[in-house]
Amino acid sequence: MNTEIKEQNGTYVVILTGWLDTNEASKFLEDIKPLEDNIDKHIVIDCKDLEYLCSLALRGLLKLKKESAAKGGRLVLRNVKGEVQKILTMTGFIKLFDFE
């Protein structure tokens, strides 16, 4: 699992790569902590190369989305496909996120 955060013209893009399972979730939650300082900005979670997403990571993303919305920011998911899309659909989280 790899998490890369880039700032592009005022938008924060988080690129997730690999398998985000329970073993990797704590590292992922630490990796995205810097976003809390920019929670009022536009945040894009790019899932193009993400193969799996566990429930702990889902809860972390949902918390970040709610905090962002409360501060006037926006969090969206991009390039959701395959297993990650199935997980979001099965859990009902697909209805909780915005996509681009």
Secondary structure as GFF3:
##gff-version 3
##sequence-region A 1 100
A	DSSP	beta_strand	2	8	.	.	.	ID=ss1
A	DSSP	beta_strand	11	20	.	.	.	ID=ss2
A	DSSP	alpha_helix	22	31	.	.	.	ID=ss3
A	DSSP	three_ten_helix	33	38	.	.	.	ID=ss4
A	DSSP	beta_strand	42	53	.	.	.	ID=ss5
A	DSSP	alpha_helix	55	70	.	.	.	ID=ss6
A	DSSP	beta_strand	74	78	.	.	.	ID=ss7
A	DSSP	alpha_helix	82	91	.	.	.	ID=ss8
A	DSSP	three_ten_helix	93	95	.	.	.	ID=ss9
A	DSSP	beta_strand	98	99	.	.	.	ID=ss10
###
